[in-house]
Amino acid sequence: MTDTSTATVIASFAKNRNETCTVRLDTYRGVHCMDVRLFADFDGTGESRPTKKGLALRVDLIPQLIAALQDAEAEARRRGMFKEGAE
């Protein structure tokens, strides 16, 4: 992906105390992309920066990713992997 200043943040949520998972839309070399990446505060300044841990896909693959995630959620629920009351 490109410089974080050109990306549009769609969603962000805490993975743990030190990392945030961020979903962004961007364009890289003329290709529209979605980037799901972990951000971390590397130097304790409070400023998060992208890590190498992530996934960048063309936007036309988003429906396939959503279907795969829905399948994973259904299987995790079938196996009882979610805590009671988890959405």
N, C-alpha and C positions, 0 to 999 in steps of 0.2 A: 504494500500500500504506500501511499504518498505521505507527505507532511501532514501531521495531525490537524493543522489549522484549516485544511481544506475539506476535511471530513465532516459529515453531519452526524452527530450522536443521536441515535434512535432510542437507546435504552442503556441503562447502567445499573448494576447491582453488586453488592458486596459479596465476594467469594469467601473472604475471611477478613481478619483485622488488617492485613497488609495489602491485599489485592482486591481489585474491582474488575468485574467482567463487563466489557463495554461492547455494544453492537453499534457499528457505524456504517454509513453508506458513503462511497467515494467513487472517483473515477481514476483509473490507473492506465496510462498509455491509451486513452480513448475507450477503455472497457469499464462499464459500470460494475462496481464490486460491492459486496457486503463483507465487512470485516468483524469478526468476533474475537476479541483480544483481551488478555489480562493486562491491567495497568497496575503499576506498583510505585510506591514512594521509595526510591533507591537511596536517597541521602538524608532522609528525615526532615526535609524542608516542607512537607505537606503537599508538594507538587507531584502528581502522579504522571508517569510516563509509560508508553507502551512497552511491553516485553516481547520477546520472541515467541512466547506461548500464545498461539492463536490460530485462527483459520480464516483465510480469505477466499471467497468464492465469487464467481460471476453471479449477478443478481438473478439470472434466469434459472439458477439452481436452487434458489430459496424454497420453492414449493417442495422439491425433493428432500431438502434438509428438514423442513417442517414435518413432512410425512415420516421421516426416519425418527425424529425426536418424539413424535406422537406414538410411534410403535414402541420406542424405548420406554416412554412413560407408562404405556399400557402394560408392558411386560414387568416393569418394576412394581406396579400396583398389584399385578397378578401374583408376584412373588412375595408381596407384603413388605417391600423395602421402604415404603413411606411410613413415617410416624403417624399415629392417630391424629386426626385434625389437620394434617398437611394438605395443602391445596394441590 
